[in-house]
Amino acid sequence: MKNRLKVLRAERDWSQSDLAERLEVSRQSVNAIETGKYDPSLPLAFRIAETFGLSIEEIFSKD
Amino acid sequence: MTMPASMRRYTFRILGFGLLYVIVLVGAIMVMKQPWAPRGIPAYGLAILPALPVIGMIWTIFRLVVETQDEYQRFLFVKQILIATGLTLAIATIWGFLENFDLVTHVPGYHVTVLWFAMIGVSGAIARWRA
């Protein structure tokens, strides 16, 4: 699964740690999702979408 | 960065069960050396007592998985436990066959648990390698 987390973070000038704090997960988790090593669960994907004020489809897409 | 509550509870429980293990083991050995040491069924009970804190440590490791809120960290813990379990079973199986062929000495069964704890440590690095 592809995602636009890195771009979306950059647009908001958030570091991985900033996003991790907002999502209440570890920075390592944000990095794993961002680099495609780990696909988040649906509840976490909804939290990510909510944090960016976007829909899940606007952040995540199929390969 | 502060330690997550689940990890604090894990540390507290592991240390608690570790301390309890030492106390119970030393106590059980001392009692068994006495002339009035229990015989029969009570002796079995006394012999099993040191195993209980060890079972507590195993429970603590599984509780860490249940209580970890960060799902990616939880995934890594599960991966770590599975790798450790696989390695432990593999080593125990190999050792068992070596024993059958009289190539190595007999090892008490509870050493499997000790090995599993050691493998939990080793597999932590494997599970998190490039994670």
N, CA and C atoms of all chains as a GROMACS GRO file, in nm:
protein
  582
    1MET      N    1   0.085  -0.120   0.000
    1MET     CA    2   0.000   0.000   0.000
    1MET      C    3   0.089   0.126   0.000
    2LYS      N    4   0.054   0.219  -0.087
    2LYS     CA    5   0.130   0.346  -0.092
    2LYS      C    6   0.065   0.448   0.000
    3ASN      N    7   0.141   0.547   0.042
    3ASN     CA    8   0.080   0.655   0.120
    3ASN      C    9   0.152   0.787   0.095
    4ARG      N   10   0.082   0.896   0.131
    4ARG     CA   11   0.138   1.030   0.109
    4ARG      C   12   0.178   1.097   0.239
    5LEU      N   13   0.205   1.016   0.340
    5LEU     CA   14   0.235   1.073   0.472
    5LEU      C   15   0.351   1.172   0.471
    6LYS      N   16   0.458   1.136   0.401
    6LYS     CA   17   0.577   1.221   0.402
    6LYS      C   18   0.546   1.359   0.342
    7VAL      N   19   0.474   1.358   0.232
    7VAL     CA   20   0.437   1.484   0.164
    7VAL      C   21   0.344   1.566   0.254
    8LEU      N   22   0.245   1.498   0.310
    8LEU     CA   23   0.148   1.568   0.396
    8LEU      C   24   0.214   1.627   0.520
    9ARG      N   25   0.310   1.554   0.573
    9ARG     CA   26   0.386   1.605   0.689
    9ARG      C   27   0.465   1.729   0.650
   10ALA      N   28   0.531   1.718   0.534
   10ALA     CA   29   0.616   1.829   0.487
   10ALA      C   30   0.531   1.954   0.464
   11GLU      N   31   0.412   1.937   0.408
   11GLU     CA   32   0.322   2.052   0.384
   11GLU      C   33   0.286   2.124   0.513
   12ARG      N   34   0.279   2.049   0.620
   12ARG     CA   35   0.242   2.107   0.751
   12ARG      C   36   0.364   2.138   0.837
   13ASP      N   37   0.481   2.106   0.783
   13ASP     CA   38   0.608   2.125   0.855
   13ASP      C   39   0.610   2.046   0.987
   14TRP      N   40   0.558   1.924   0.981
   14TRP     CA   41   0.559   1.836   1.099
   14TRP      C   42   0.673   1.737   1.085
   15SER      N   43   0.742   1.711   1.193
   15SER     CA   44   0.842   1.604   1.194
   15SER      C   45   0.769   1.471   1.220
   16GLN      N   46   0.839   1.360   1.207
   16GLN     CA   47   0.777   1.230   1.238
   16GLN      C   48   0.734   1.227   1.385
   17SER      N   49   0.816   1.289   1.469
   17SER     CA   50   0.784   1.293   1.612
   17SER      C   51   0.656   1.374   1.637
   18ASP      N   52   0.640   1.487   1.564
   18ASP     CA   53   0.518   1.569   1.579
   18ASP      C   54   0.394   1.486   1.545
   19LEU      N   55   0.402   1.414   1.432
   19LEU     CA   56   0.288   1.333   1.390
   19LEU      C   57   0.265   1.218   1.489
   20ALA      N   58   0.374   1.158   1.535
   20ALA     CA   59   0.362   1.047   1.631
   20ALA      C   60   0.290   1.094   1.758
   21GLU      N   61   0.325   1.215   1.802
   21GLU     CA   62   0.262   1.271   1.922
   21GLU      C   63   0.113   1.292   1.901
   22ARG      N   64   0.078   1.345   1.783
   22ARG     CA   65  -0.064   1.369   1.751
   22ARG      C   66  -0.143   1.237   1.743
   23LEU      N   67  -0.076   1.132   1.693
   23LEU     CA   68  -0.144   1.002   1.677
   23LEU      C   69  -0.134   0.914   1.802
   24GLU      N   70  -0.054   0.960   1.898
   24GLU     CA   71  -0.028   0.883   2.022
   24GLU      C   72   0.032   0.746   1.990
   25VAL      N   73   0.129   0.746   1.899
   25VAL     CA   74   0.208   0.626   1.870
   25VAL      C   75   0.356   0.665   1.876
   26SER      N   76   0.443   0.565   1.859
   26SER     CA   77   0.586   0.596   1.863
   26SER      C   78   0.634   0.652   1.729
   27ARG      N   79   0.746   0.724   1.731
   27ARG     CA   80   0.803   0.778   1.608
   27ARG      C   81   0.840   0.663   1.513
   28GLN      N   82   0.885   0.554   1.572
   28GLN     CA   83   0.922   0.435   1.494
   28GLN      C   84   0.801   0.383   1.415
   29SER      N   85   0.682   0.394   1.475
   29SER     CA   86   0.560   0.349   1.408
   29SER      C   87   0.530   0.438   1.287
   30VAL      N   88   0.542   0.570   1.306
   30VAL     CA   89   0.518   0.663   1.195
   30VAL      C   90   0.616   0.633   1.082
   31ASN      N   91   0.741   0.612   1.117
   31ASN     CA   92   0.843   0.582   1.016
   31ASN      C   93   0.810   0.453   0.940
   32ALA      N   94   0.766   0.350   1.014
   32ALA     CA   95   0.734   0.221   0.951
   32ALA      C   96   0.616   0.235   0.854
   33ILE      N   97   0.517   0.314   0.892
   33ILE     CA   98   0.400   0.334   0.805
   33ILE      C   99   0.442   0.416   0.682
   34GLU      N  100   0.515   0.523   0.710
   34GLU     CA  101   0.558   0.614   0.602
   34GLU      C  102   0.643   0.544   0.495
   35THR      N  103   0.730   0.456   0.540
   35THR     CA  104   0.820   0.388   0.445
   35THR      C  105   0.758   0.259   0.388
   36GLY      N  106   0.631   0.233   0.423
   36GLY     CA  107   0.561   0.119   0.367
   36GLY      C  108   0.599  -0.015   0.428
   37LYS      N  109   0.671  -0.012   0.541
   37LYS     CA  110   0.709  -0.138   0.606
   37LYS      C  111   0.592  -0.197   0.684
   38TYR      N  112   0.497  -0.109   0.719
   38TYR     CA  113   0.382  -0.155   0.798
   38TYR      C  114   0.256  -0.084   0.751
   39ASP      N  115   0.152  -0.162   0.726
   39ASP     CA  116   0.022  -0.104   0.690
   39ASP      C  117  -0.062  -0.089   0.816
   40PRO      N  118  -0.109   0.032   0.844
   40PRO     CA  119  -0.185   0.052   0.968
   40PRO      C  120  -0.321  -0.017   0.965
   41SER      N  121  -0.374  -0.043   1.084
   41SER     CA  122  -0.509  -0.100   1.094
   41SER      C  123  -0.608   0.008   1.048
   42LEU      N  124  -0.732  -0.034   1.026
   42LEU     CA  125  -0.835   0.062   0.984
   42LEU      C  126  -0.856   0.173   1.089
   43PRO      N  127  -0.866   0.137   1.220
   43PRO     CA  128  -0.882   0.245   1.319
   43PRO      C  129  -0.767   0.346   1.316
   44LEU      N  130  -0.642   0.298   1.300
   44LEU     CA  131  -0.529   0.391   1.297
   44LEU      C  132  -0.531   0.472   1.167
   45ALA      N  133  -0.570   0.408   1.057
   45ALA     CA  134  -0.579   0.480   0.929
   45ALA      C  135  -0.683   0.593   0.940
   46PHE      N  136  -0.794   0.567   1.010
   46PHE     CA  137  -0.896   0.671   1.031
   46PHE      C  138  -0.839   0.785   1.116
   47ARG      N  139  -0.759   0.748   1.219
   47ARG     CA  140  -0.698   0.851   1.305
   47ARG      C  141  -0.601   0.937   1.226
   48ILE      N  142  -0.524   0.873   1.137
   48ILE     CA  143  -0.430   0.946   1.054
   48ILE      C  144  -0.506   1.043   0.963
   49ALA      N  145  -0.613   0.991   0.900
   49ALA     CA  146  -0.694   1.074   0.810
   49ALA      C  147  -0.754   1.193   0.885
   50GLU      N  148  -0.804   1.167   1.004
   50GLU     CA  149  -0.864   1.272   1.087
   50GLU      C  150  -0.760   1.379   1.123
   51THR      N  151  -0.638   1.332   1.155
   51THR     CA  152  -0.531   1.425   1.194
   51THR      C  153  -0.497   1.520   1.078
   52PHE      N  154  -0.501   1.469   0.956
   52PHE     CA  155  -0.469   1.553   0.840
   52PHE      C  156  -0.593   1.622   0.782
   53GLY      N  157  -0.710   1.589   0.835
   53GLY     CA  158  -0.835   1.648   0.785
   53GLY      C  159  -0.867   1.601   0.644
   54LEU      N  160  -0.830   1.478   0.612
   54LEU     CA  161  -0.853   1.422   0.479
   54LEU      C  162  -0.925   1.287   0.491
   55SER      N  163  -0.965   1.230   0.377
   55SER     CA  164  -1.023   1.095   0.381
   55SER      C  165  -0.908   0.994   0.369
   56ILE      N  166  -0.936   0.871   0.406
   56ILE     CA  167  -0.834   0.766   0.399
   56ILE      C  168  -0.782   0.751   0.255
   57GLU      N  169  -0.875   0.758   0.158
   57GLU     CA  170  -0.836   0.739   0.017
   57GLU      C  171  -0.742   0.849  -0.033
   58GLU      N  172  -0.750   0.966   0.031
   58GLU     CA  173  -0.661   1.076  -0.010
   58GLU      C  174  -0.519   1.058   0.044
   59ILE      N  175  -0.503   0.966   0.139
   59ILE     CA  176  -0.371   0.942   0.198
   59ILE      C  177  -0.314   0.808   0.152
   60PHE      N  178  -0.398   0.706   0.154
   60PHE     CA  179  -0.352   0.571   0.119
   60PHE      C  180  -0.410   0.527  -0.016
   61SER      N  181  -0.329   0.454  -0.091
   61SER     CA  182  -0.378   0.399  -0.218
   61SER      C  183  -0.315   0.262  -0.241
   62LYS      N  184  -0.378   0.187  -0.334
   62LYS     CA  185  -0.323   0.054  -0.365
   62LYS      C  186  -0.192   0.071  -0.441
   63ASP      N  187  -0.105  -0.030  -0.437
   63ASP     CA  188   0.024  -0.024  -0.508
   63ASP      C  189   0.005   0.004  -0.657
   64MET      N  190   1.188   1.111   2.602
   64MET     CA  191   1.068   1.032   2.575
   64MET      C  192   1.035   0.946   2.698
   65THR      N  193   0.911   0.955   2.745
   65THR     CA  194   0.874   0.880   2.864
   65THR      C  195   0.839   0.735   2.827
   66MET      N  196   0.858   0.647   2.925
   66MET     CA  197   0.830   0.505   2.902
   66MET      C  198   0.678   0.484   2.903
   67PRO      N  199   0.623   0.411   2.803
   67PRO     CA  200   0.478   0.385   2.803
   67PRO      C  201   0.436   0.311   2.931
   68ALA      N  202   0.310   0.334   2.973
   68ALA     CA  203   0.258   0.273   3.096
   68ALA      C  204   0.269   0.120   3.090
   69SER      N  205   0.245   0.062   2.970
   69SER     CA  206   0.251  -0.083   2.955
   69SER      C  207   0.392  -0.135   2.984
   70MET      N  208   0.493  -0.060   2.942
   70MET     CA  209   0.632  -0.101   2.963
   70MET      C  210   0.671  -0.084   3.110
   71ARG      N  211   0.615   0.021   3.174
   71ARG     CA  212   0.641   0.040   3.319
   71ARG      C  213   0.584  -0.077   3.398
   72ARG      N  214   0.460  -0.116   3.362
   72ARG     CA  215   0.397  -0.229   3.432
   72ARG      C  216   0.476  -0.357   3.408
   73TYR      N  217   0.524  -0.375   3.284
   73TYR     CA  218   0.605  -0.493   3.246
   73TYR      C  219   0.730  -0.500   3.334
   74THR      N  220   0.801  -0.389   3.343
   74THR     CA  221   0.925  -0.384   3.422
   74THR      C  222   0.897  -0.416   3.568
   75PHE      N  223   0.792  -0.353   3.622
   75PHE     CA  224   0.754  -0.374   3.762
   75PHE      C  225   0.720  -0.522   3.786
   76ARG      N  226   0.643  -0.582   3.696
   76ARG     CA  227   0.601  -0.722   3.712
   76ARG      C  228   0.720  -0.818   3.700
   77ILE      N  229   0.806  -0.795   3.601
   77ILE     CA  230   0.922  -0.883   3.581
   77ILE      C  231   1.012  -0.879   3.705
   78LEU      N  232   1.039  -0.758   3.754
   78LEU     CA  233   1.124  -0.746   3.873
   78LEU      C  234   1.058  -0.811   3.994
   79GLY      N  235   0.926  -0.791   4.007
   79GLY     CA  236   0.850  -0.849   4.119
   79GLY      C  237   0.854  -1.001   4.116
   80PHE      N  238   0.825  -1.059   3.999
   80PHE     CA  239   0.826  -1.205   3.987
   80PHE      C  240   0.969  -1.260   4.002
   81GLY      N  241   1.066  -1.184   3.953
   81GLY     CA  242   1.207  -1.226   3.966
   81GLY      C  243   1.248  -1.235   4.112
   82LEU      N  244   1.210  -1.132   4.188
   82LEU     CA  245   1.241  -1.130   4.331
   82LEU      C  246   1.167  -1.243   4.404
   83LEU      N  247   1.040  -1.260   4.368
   83LEU     CA  248   0.959  -1.366   4.429
   83LEU      C  249   1.018  -1.503   4.399
   84TYR      N  250   1.069  -1.520   4.277
   84TYR     CA  251   1.129  -1.648   4.236
   84TYR      C  252   1.248  -1.682   4.326
   85VAL      N  253   1.336  -1.583   4.347
   85VAL     CA  254   1.455  -1.606   4.430
   85VAL      C  255   1.413  -1.644   4.573
   86ILE      N  256   1.317  -1.569   4.628
   86ILE     CA  257   1.271  -1.594   4.765
   86ILE      C  258   1.210  -1.735   4.777
   87VAL      N  259   1.120  -1.767   4.684
   87VAL     CA  260   1.049  -1.897   4.689
   87VAL      C  261   1.147  -2.012   4.666
   88LEU      N  262   1.240  -1.996   4.571
   88LEU     CA  263   1.335  -2.104   4.541
   88LEU      C  264   1.425  -2.131   4.662
   89VAL      N  265   1.482  -2.024   4.718
   89VAL     CA  266   1.571  -2.040   4.835
   89VAL      C  267   1.492  -2.102   4.951
   90GLY      N  268   1.369  -2.052   4.972
   90GLY     CA  269   1.284  -2.103   5.079
   90GLY      C  270   1.254  -2.251   5.060
   91ALA      N  271   1.216  -2.288   4.938
   91ALA     CA  272   1.180  -2.428   4.910
   91ALA      C  273   1.301  -2.520   4.930
   92ILE      N  274   1.418  -2.478   4.885
   92ILE     CA  275   1.539  -2.560   4.901
   92ILE      C  276   1.571  -2.577   5.049
   93MET      N  277   1.559  -2.467   5.126
   93MET     CA  278   1.588  -2.474   5.270
   93MET      C  279   1.491  -2.568   5.342
   94VAL      N  280   1.364  -2.560   5.307
   94VAL     CA  281   1.262  -2.646   5.369
   94VAL      C  282   1.290  -2.794   5.336
   95MET      N  283   1.324  -2.819   5.208
   95MET     CA  284   1.348  -2.957   5.165
   95MET      C  285   1.470  -3.021   5.233
   96LYS      N  286   1.561  -2.937   5.285
   96LYS     CA  287   1.681  -2.990   5.350
   96LYS      C  288   1.658  -3.023   5.498
   97GLN      N  289   1.543  -2.981   5.549
   97GLN     CA  290   1.514  -3.003   5.690
   97GLN      C  291   1.471  -3.149   5.715
   98PRO      N  292   1.494  -3.197   5.838
   98PRO     CA  293   1.450  -3.334   5.871
   98PRO      C  294   1.298  -3.348   5.863
   99TRP      N  295   1.229  -3.237   5.889
   99TRP     CA  296   1.082  -3.238   5.886
   99TRP      C  297   1.024  -3.200   5.748
  100ALA      N  298   1.110  -3.206   5.647
  100ALA     CA  299   1.066  -3.169   5.511
  100ALA      C  300   0.944  -3.251   5.471
  101PRO      N  301   0.850  -3.188   5.402
  101PRO     CA  302   0.728  -3.261   5.364
  101PRO      C  303   0.755  -3.379   5.271
  102ARG      N  304   0.670  -3.477   5.281
  102ARG     CA  305   0.680  -3.596   5.195
  102ARG      C  306   0.548  -3.611   5.121
  103GLY      N  307   0.548  -3.690   5.016
  103GLY     CA  308   0.422  -3.718   4.942
  103GLY      C  309   0.371  -3.596   4.869
  104ILE      N  310   0.239  -3.581   4.870
  104ILE     CA  311   0.174  -3.474   4.792
  104ILE      C  312   0.225  -3.334   4.833
  105PRO      N  313   0.239  -3.301   4.965
  105PRO     CA  314   0.291  -3.168   5.001
  105PRO      C  315   0.430  -3.141   4.940
  106ALA      N  316   0.512  -3.245   4.925
  106ALA     CA  317   0.645  -3.227   4.864
  106ALA      C  318   0.630  -3.185   4.718
  107TYR      N  319   0.530  -3.243   4.651
  107TYR     CA  320   0.505  -3.203   4.512
  107TYR      C  321   0.467  -3.055   4.507
  108GLY      N  322   0.381  -3.015   4.600
  108GLY     CA  323   0.337  -2.875   4.608
  108GLY      C  324   0.454  -2.782   4.627
  109LEU      N  325   0.542  -2.819   4.720
  109LEU     CA  326   0.659  -2.737   4.750
  109LEU      C  327   0.753  -2.728   4.628
  110ALA      N  328   0.769  -2.841   4.558
  110ALA     CA  329   0.858  -2.844   4.441
  110ALA      C  330   0.803  -2.757   4.328
  111ILE      N  331   0.670  -2.751   4.319
  111ILE     CA  332   0.608  -2.673   4.211
  111ILE      C  333   0.611  -2.522   4.242
  112LEU      N  334   0.618  -2.486   4.371
  112LEU     CA  335   0.612  -2.344   4.410
  112LEU      C  336   0.708  -2.253   4.332
  113PRO      N  337   0.838  -2.289   4.314
  113PRO     CA  338   0.928  -2.199   4.241
  113PRO      C  339   0.889  -2.179   4.094
  114ALA      N  340   0.808  -2.273   4.042
  114ALA     CA  341   0.766  -2.260   3.902
  114ALA      C  342   0.663  -2.148   3.886
  115LEU      N  343   0.588  -2.119   3.995
  115LEU     CA  344   0.479  -2.022   3.983
  115LEU      C  345   0.526  -1.880   3.945
  116PRO      N  346   0.632  -1.827   4.012
  116PRO     CA  347   0.680  -1.694   3.967
  116PRO      C  348   0.733  -1.695   3.824
  117VAL      N  349   0.788  -1.809   3.782
  117VAL     CA  350   0.838  -1.819   3.643
  117VAL      C  351   0.719  -1.813   3.547
  118ILE      N  352   0.610  -1.882   3.584
  118ILE     CA  353   0.488  -1.875   3.503
  118ILE      C  354   0.437  -1.730   3.501
  119GLY      N  355   0.455  -1.662   3.615
  119GLY     CA  356   0.418  -1.520   3.624
  119GLY      C  357   0.497  -1.436   3.524
  120MET      N  358   0.624  -1.470   3.506
  120MET     CA  359   0.708  -1.396   3.409
  120MET      C  360   0.658  -1.420   3.265
  121ILE      N  361   0.618  -1.544   3.238
  121ILE     CA  362   0.565  -1.576   3.104
  121ILE      C  363   0.436  -1.496   3.082
  122TRP      N  364   0.350  -1.495   3.185
  122TRP     CA  365   0.225  -1.418   3.179
  122TRP      C  366   0.255  -1.270   3.155
  123THR      N  367   0.359  -1.218   3.222
  123THR     CA  368   0.397  -1.077   3.208
  123THR      C  369   0.432  -1.043   3.063
  124ILE      N  370   0.504  -1.134   2.998
  124ILE     CA  371   0.543  -1.110   2.858
  124ILE      C  372   0.418  -1.105   2.768
  125PHE      N  373   0.323  -1.196   2.792
  125PHE     CA  374   0.202  -1.194   2.711
  125PHE      C  375   0.112  -1.074   2.744
  126ARG      N  376   0.114  -1.030   2.870
  126ARG     CA  377   0.036  -0.911   2.907
  126ARG      C  378   0.090  -0.787   2.835
  127LEU      N  379   0.223  -0.786   2.814
  127LEU     CA  380   0.283  -0.670   2.746
  127LEU      C  381   0.224  -0.657   2.605
  128VAL      N  382   0.202  -0.771   2.541
  128VAL     CA  383   0.141  -0.769   2.407
  128VAL      C  384  -0.001  -0.712   2.415
  129VAL      N  385  -0.076  -0.761   2.513
  129VAL     CA  386  -0.217  -0.719   2.527
  129VAL      C  387  -0.227  -0.570   2.561
  130GLU      N  388  -0.136  -0.523   2.648
  130GLU     CA  389  -0.149  -0.386   2.700
  130GLU      C  390  -0.080  -0.279   2.615
  131THR      N  391   0.001  -0.321   2.517
  131THR     CA  392   0.069  -0.222   2.433
  131THR      C  393  -0.032  -0.155   2.340
  132GLN      N  394  -0.046  -0.024   2.354
  132GLN     CA  395  -0.144   0.053   2.278
  132GLN      C  396  -0.099   0.078   2.134
  133ASP      N  397   0.032   0.099   2.117
  133ASP     CA  398   0.087   0.128   1.984
  133ASP      C  399   0.087   0.000   1.902
  134GLU      N  400   0.003  -0.006   1.797
  134GLU     CA  401  -0.015  -0.133   1.724
  134GLU      C  402   0.110  -0.182   1.653
  135TYR      N  403   0.196  -0.091   1.607
  135TYR     CA  404   0.319  -0.135   1.540
  135TYR      C  405   0.415  -0.198   1.640
  136GLN      N  406   0.424  -0.137   1.759
  136GLN     CA  407   0.508  -0.194   1.865
  136GLN      C  408   0.454  -0.330   1.906
  137ARG      N  409   0.320  -0.340   1.912
  137ARG     CA  410   0.257  -0.468   1.947
  137ARG      C  411   0.292  -0.575   1.841
  138PHE      N  412   0.288  -0.535   1.715
  138PHE     CA  413   0.325  -0.625   1.604
  138PHE      C  414   0.469  -0.673   1.621
  139LEU      N  415   0.559  -0.581   1.659
  139LEU     CA  416   0.699  -0.618   1.678
  139LEU      C  417   0.717  -0.713   1.797
  140PHE      N  418   0.641  -0.691   1.905
  140PHE     CA  419   0.648  -0.781   2.021
  140PHE      C  420   0.600  -0.921   1.983
  141VAL      N  421   0.490  -0.928   1.907
  141VAL     CA  422   0.437  -1.059   1.864
  141VAL      C  423   0.541  -1.130   1.778
  142LYS      N  424   0.602  -1.054   1.686
  142LYS     CA  425   0.705  -1.111   1.598
  142LYS      C  426   0.822  -1.164   1.683
  143GLN      N  427   0.860  -1.084   1.783
  143GLN     CA  428   0.971  -1.121   1.873
  143GLN      C  429   0.939  -1.251   1.947
  144ILE      N  430   0.818  -1.262   1.999
  144ILE     CA  431   0.778  -1.382   2.075
  144ILE      C  432   0.772  -1.505   1.983
  145LEU      N  433   0.721  -1.486   1.862
  145LEU     CA  434   0.713  -1.599   1.767
  145LEU      C  435   0.852  -1.648   1.727
  146ILE      N  436   0.943  -1.555   1.701
  146ILE     CA  437   1.080  -1.594   1.664
  146ILE      C  438   1.144  -1.668   1.783
  147ALA      N  439   1.126  -1.613   1.905
  147ALA     CA  440   1.184  -1.675   2.025
  147ALA      C  441   1.128  -1.815   2.046
  148THR      N  442   0.997  -1.831   2.026
  148THR     CA  443   0.934  -1.962   2.045
  148THR      C  444   0.986  -2.061   1.942
  149GLY      N  445   0.997  -2.017   1.818
  149GLY     CA  446   1.048  -2.104   1.712
  149GLY      C  447   1.191  -2.148   1.739
  150LEU      N  448   1.276  -2.053   1.777
  150LEU     CA  449   1.416  -2.086   1.805
  150LEU      C  450   1.426  -2.183   1.923
  151THR      N  451   1.345  -2.157   2.027
  151THR     CA  452   1.347  -2.242   2.146
  151THR      C  453   1.305  -2.385   2.112
  152LEU      N  454   1.196  -2.397   2.036
  152LEU     CA  455   1.149  -2.531   1.998
  152LEU      C  456   1.252  -2.602   1.911
  153ALA      N  457   1.315  -2.528   1.821
  153ALA     CA  458   1.416  -2.588   1.733
  153ALA      C  459   1.535  -2.640   1.816
  154ILE      N  460   1.584  -2.554   1.907
  154ILE     CA  461   1.699  -2.594   1.989
  154ILE      C  462   1.663  -2.712   2.080
  155ALA      N  463   1.542  -2.705   2.141
  155ALA     CA  464   1.499  -2.813   2.232
  155ALA      C  465   1.484  -2.945   2.155
  156THR      N  466   1.433  -2.938   2.033
  156THR     CA  467   1.417  -3.059   1.951
  156THR      C  468   1.553  -3.119   1.916
  157ILE      N  469   1.644  -3.032   1.872
  157ILE     CA  470   1.780  -3.079   1.836
  157ILE      C  471   1.846  -3.142   1.959
  158TRP      N  472   1.834  -3.072   2.075
  158TRP     CA  473   1.895  -3.124   2.198
  158TRP      C  474   1.835  -3.259   2.236
  159GLY      N  475   1.704  -3.271   2.221
  159GLY     CA  476   1.635  -3.396   2.254
  159GLY      C  477   1.689  -3.513   2.173
  160PHE      N  478   1.710  -3.492   2.044
  160PHE     CA  479   1.763  -3.600   1.961
  160PHE      C  480   1.908  -3.630   1.995
  161LEU      N  481   1.986  -3.526   2.026
  161LEU     CA  482   2.125  -3.547   2.066
  161LEU      C  483   2.130  -3.630   2.195
  162GLU      N  484   2.033  -3.602   2.285
  162GLU     CA  485   2.023  -3.679   2.409
  162GLU      C  486   1.990  -3.825   2.380
  163ASN      N  487   1.894  -3.846   2.287
  163ASN     CA  488   1.854  -3.981   2.249
  163ASN      C  489   1.971  -4.066   2.199
  164PHE      N  490   2.061  -4.000   2.130
  164PHE     CA  491   2.177  -4.070   2.074
  164PHE      C  492   2.298  -4.066   2.170
  165ASP      N  493   2.272  -4.027   2.295
  165ASP     CA  494   2.375  -4.022   2.400
  165ASP      C  495   2.495  -3.935   2.362
  166LEU      N  496   2.467  -3.828   2.293
  166LEU     CA  497   2.577  -3.740   2.250
  166LEU      C  498   2.592  -3.618   2.341
  167VAL      N  499   2.486  -3.588   2.416
  167VAL     CA  500   2.492  -3.478   2.512
  167VAL      C  501   2.427  -3.523   2.643
  168THR      N  502   2.454  -3.445   2.747
  168THR     CA  503   2.399  -3.479   2.878
  168THR      C  504   2.251  -3.440   2.889
  169HIS      N  505   2.180  -3.500   2.983
  169HIS     CA  506   2.039  -3.466   3.003
  169HIS      C  507   2.026  -3.328   3.068
  170VAL      N  508   1.930  -3.253   3.023
  170VAL     CA  509   1.904  -3.119   3.077
  170VAL      C  510   1.763  -3.117   3.135
  171PRO      N  511   1.744  -3.064   3.258
  171PRO     CA  512   1.609  -3.058   3.316
  171PRO      C  513   1.513  -2.980   3.226
  172GLY      N  514   1.388  -3.022   3.226
  172GLY     CA  515   1.286  -2.962   3.139
  172GLY      C  516   1.270  -2.811   3.154
  173TYR      N  517   1.286  -2.760   3.278
  173TYR     CA  518   1.262  -2.616   3.297
  173TYR      C  519   1.368  -2.530   3.228
  174HIS      N  520   1.476  -2.592   3.183
  174HIS     CA  521   1.576  -2.515   3.109
  174HIS      C  522   1.520  -2.463   2.976
  175VAL      N  523   1.414  -2.527   2.928
  175VAL     CA  524   1.349  -2.480   2.805
  175VAL      C  525   1.294  -2.339   2.828
  176THR      N  526   1.237  -2.316   2.947
  176THR     CA  527   1.183  -2.184   2.978
  176THR      C  528   1.297  -2.080   2.987
  177VAL      N  529   1.406  -2.120   3.050
  177VAL     CA  530   1.522  -2.031   3.061
  177VAL      C  531   1.572  -1.996   2.920
  178LEU      N  532   1.577  -2.098   2.834
  178LEU     CA  533   1.620  -2.078   2.696
  178LEU      C  534   1.524  -1.983   2.624
  179TRP      N  535   1.394  -2.000   2.648
  179TRP     CA  536   1.292  -1.915   2.585
  179TRP      C  537   1.313  -1.768   2.625
  180PHE      N  538   1.339  -1.745   2.755
  180PHE     CA  539   1.366  -1.608   2.801
  180PHE      C  540   1.490  -1.552   2.730
  181ALA      N  541   1.593  -1.634   2.716
  181ALA     CA  542   1.715  -1.589   2.648
  181ALA      C  543   1.686  -1.558   2.501
  182MET      N  544   1.603  -1.644   2.439
  182MET     CA  545   1.568  -1.624   2.298
  182MET      C  546   1.481  -1.499   2.280
  183ILE      N  547   1.400  -1.466   2.382
  183ILE     CA  548   1.320  -1.343   2.377
  183ILE      C  549   1.416  -1.224   2.362
  184GLY      N  550   1.526  -1.229   2.436
  184GLY     CA  551   1.627  -1.122   2.429
  184GLY      C  552   1.692  -1.116   2.291
  185VAL      N  553   1.732  -1.232   2.241
  185VAL     CA  554   1.799  -1.239   2.110
  185VAL      C  555   1.703  -1.195   1.999
  186SER      N  556   1.579  -1.245   2.005
  186SER     CA  557   1.484  -1.217   1.896
  186SER      C  558   1.436  -1.072   1.894
  187GLY      N  559   1.455  -1.002   2.005
  187GLY     CA  560   1.421  -0.859   2.008
  187GLY      C  561   1.499  -0.784   1.902
  188ALA      N  562   1.627  -0.817   1.893
  188ALA     CA  563   1.714  -0.753   1.793
  188ALA      C  564   1.675  -0.796   1.652
  189ILE      N  565   1.641  -0.927   1.637
  189ILE     CA  566   1.604  -0.979   1.503
  189ILE      C  567   1.473  -0.914   1.455
  190ALA      N  568   1.374  -0.909   1.546
  190ALA     CA  569   1.243  -0.854   1.509
  190ALA      C  570   1.252  -0.706   1.474
  191ARG      N  571   1.344  -0.634   1.539
  191ARG     CA  572   1.355  -0.489   1.517
  191ARG      C  573   1.461  -0.451   1.415
  192TRP      N  574   1.531  -0.554   1.361
  192TRP     CA  575   1.633  -0.526   1.262
  192TRP      C  576   1.567  -0.467   1.138
  193ARG      N  577   1.603  -0.348   1.103
  193ARG     CA  578   1.550  -0.273   0.989
  193ARG      C  579   1.400  -0.243   1.005
  194ALA      N  580   1.351  -0.249   1.129
  194ALA     CA  581   1.207  -0.222   1.151
  194ALA      C  582   1.181  -0.071   1.148
   0.00000   0.00000   0.00000
